[in-house]
Amino acid sequence: MVLNYNPKDLETLVYDFYNATGINLNILDANFNMLKYEIFNHNSYCGLVQQSSKGDVACNKSDQLLLKKCKESRSMQIHVCHAGLIDIAIPIIYDSSIIGYIILGQIKGDMGFEKIKEYVKDLPVDYTKLEEYYNILPVFDEDKIKSISAIAVMLTKYILFENLLKPTQTQSITSAINYINENLNKDITVSDIAREVHLSKSYLYKVFHNNFNCTISEYVNRKRIEQASALLIETNLSVEEIANKVGFVNIAYFSRLFKKTKGSSPLKFRKNYGLQSHI
């Protein structure tokens, strides 16, 4: 997926976040590649850890593991890295597809250095120096980490709202998306879409994979679940009526897919977020 963005705008965003919180933030594309803008230096602790190839490889593996979990869950993930610091990854979701990630970290929790040594015991580093650098890091308690995480989630919405990051789309892709959105309640086939936008089916498969990292049917189902979620919140229609309204004939399949996507059944989702939850 090719992304449109202004490096200077992202650089300002990253700097402001760092200046306000003291926490490094990076923005990656859907393939976990760092976007090209000025990136701030690691703290001295991480710098020392990464001086050895072993430490550098461990850092990369830790980041990849976190991002993979984030991709699979399509939600924020938090973990403790191989060197004992806290990292957070948040997906940037545009039109139902993950187009990138915010990753922030090198956050020191309330773990003492004695425990930290268990994490880094196999690394070839000067542990006296490492302890010195670790003790310099500011401590973030659980409440502060939750607040920073919430702000970072809002930041992904700001990035999308201000068009700081968006995929490059051809007119054909736009036409395909519009056709899908207008026909979600119908039995949409790949042949229908291809015929509508004057593209071959094979090319259309490639376009959706490259731009949305999913199949056409997965994209259609994501949009249907989004629409179903809105109807569950905003109306009193039955689950069966909503499923039919967004193009699902098999109610059991709709319920399974909804739970897989949203983490709860349609009825539980409505109970938590629907009209009756505000009465």
N, C-alpha and C positions, 0 to 999 in steps of 0.2 A: 504494500500500500504506500502510495506517494502522499506525503503530507505537505500542506501549505502552512508556513509559519514564518514569522519575522524573528530572526535570532535576537535582535535588540530588545524586542518586546518580552521574549522569554527570559532574557538575561536580567532585565529590570525586575520581572516577577520573582525570579529565583533570589536575586540580591535582597529585595524587600523582605521576603520570607526569612532569609538568613539573618538579616539585620534586626528583625523584630523578635526572632525566636532563638537565634544562635544555633540553629539546626540546618545542616546541609539538605538541599532538596534538588533532585535531578529529574528531568523529564525524558522519557524514553519512547520509542515508537512501538508498534505492536509486536515487533520481532525482538524486543529487548535491547535495541541499539540506542545509545545515547544520542540525542539530537545535538546538532552542531551549534553551540553557543558557548560563551565563556563560562566554564565551570569552576566553582570555587575549590580551593585546596582542601584536602583532608586535614583533620586535626593531627597533632603530633603523634598521638597514640596510634591511630590507624596508619599514619605514615611509617612508623617504626615497624608495625606488624607486616606491612606490605613491602618492606625492604627486601625480604627474602622471597624467592620464587615460590616457596612452599606457602608462605603467608598470603601472597598475592593470588595464587591459585585457589586457596581456601576461601578468600573473600569473594572471588568470582563465583565459585560454586554456591556459596551461601546466598548471594544475590539471585542467582538463577533459580534456586530452590524456592525462594520467597516469591519471585515473579511467576513461576510455574503455578504455585498454589493460588496466586491472585488471578491468573488467567483462567484456571479451572473453576474457581468459585465465582468469578466475575464480581468480586467484592473485596473490600479492604482486608489485608492480611498483616499480622504483626508477628515477628519472631525475634528470638535472641540469636545473633550471628555467632560465627565460630569463635570470635574474639570477645564475646560476652556483652556486646552492645546491642541495643534495640534498633531494629529496622522496620519500616512500615512501607507497604506497597499498596497503591490505590489505582484501580483501572480508570481510564478516561473513556467513557462510552458515548459514542456518537451514532445516532440512528440505529440503536440496538447492537452495534458492533464495537468491540474494543479497538480503539485507534492508537492507544498509547498508555503509558503508566506514569504516575508520580511515585518516586521512591525517595523517602526521607529516612535519615537514620544517623548512625554513629551517636545514638542517644544513650547516655549513661543513666541507668536506673539506680536503685539503692543497693546494688551488689558490691560487697567489699572486695578488695584486691585478692584476698586469700581464695575466694571462690573463682575470681577471674583467672588466677594462675592455673586452675584445672582446665580452663578452656584453651589456654595458650601454651600448655606445658610441652608440647611437641615442636614448638616453633624455635628456630635458632635466633633468639633475640637477647638483648641485654635487659634482664628482668628488673634490675634496679632502675634503669632509665624508663622502662615501660611502666613501672609503678609510679614513677614521678609524673609521667605524662598522663596516666590514668587519673591520678589524684587532682590534676588541674582541671579536668573536664567538669562542667557544671552538672549537678544532679537533678534529674527530673523525676518527681514522684508519679505514682499511678494516675492521679487526678490531672496533673499537667499533661501527661502523655495522651490521655483521653481527649483533653481540650485541643491539643495540637493536631491530633488525628481528625477531630471534627472540623477544624479549620482547613486542613488539607483536603478533606472531602469537598468542602465548599469551594475550595480553590479549583478543583476539577470542573465544577459547574461554571465558575467564572471564566475559565479558559475557553469553554465551549460557548458561553453567552457572548463573550467579546470576540469570538472567532480567532483566538490566538493560535488555535491548532485545529485544522480540519482537513479531511481527505480531499485530494484532487479528484473530481468526478467529471467524466465526459457527459455529453448530452444523452448518450445512449443509456448510461447508468442511471442518470436522473429520471429518464423516461421509464426505465424498468422499475425503479423504486416507486414512482408515482402510480404506475399500473398496479403494482402489488398493494399499495395503500388503499387504492380505490376499489379493489376487488377481494379484500380479505374474507368477506362472507361467502365467497364462491369457491369452487373447486379449481384452484389455480394450478396449472401445469407448466412445466418448463417450456413446453412447446408453445403454449399460449403467450408467455412472456417474450420468447424469442421472436415469434411472429409479430407481436405488437411493436417491438423495438427494432425489427429488421436485422437481427443478429443470429448467427448459428448457435445451436444449443451448446456445442463444445466451447465456443468463445464466451458464451454467457456464463458457463460454469467457471471458466478461468477468471473472468472479470470479478465474479462474486468472491472467489477464493482470494484473489489478490487484494481486493478492496475491503472485504469484510471478514476475511479469515474464516469463512464458513460456507456450507453448501447453500444452494438456493432454497431448498426446503427448510433448512435450519433458520435461514433469514426470515422466511415467511412465518414460521412458527413463533419466532421471537416477536415479530410485529403483532401476531394474533394474541399472544400472551400479554403484551403491553396493553392492547386494546381491552382485553378481558379484565385486566387489573383495574383499569379506569372505570369500567362498567360495574365491577364489584364494589368499588368505592362510591361511585356517584349515583347508582340506581338501586332499586329493590328487585330487579329482575332475578329470577331463579338461576342457579348455576347452569341448569340445562338450557335455559333460554339464552344465556350469555354465550355458552359454548357454541350453540347453533348460530348465533348472531355474528360470531367471529370466524366461522367456517369449520368448526369441528363437528363431525357427525357422531363420532364415538365419544361419549361422555367420559367413559373410564379412561380412555387415552388422554383426553383433555386434562382430567384431574391429575393423572400421573405426570404429564409434562409440566403442568402448572406447579406442582409441588417440587419437581426437579429444578425448575427455573427460579421459583420464588422462595423455596424453602419451607413452604407450608401449603396445606390444602386450600382450595378456593374459599371454603366456608370459614376456615380459621383466618385467612387473609382478610375476608370481609369483617369478621368480628374485631380484628385489630385495627383496621383502617377505614371501614365502611361507614355509611351514614349512621347506623345505630350506635357506633362507638362514640359519637359526639352528642348523643341525646342525653 
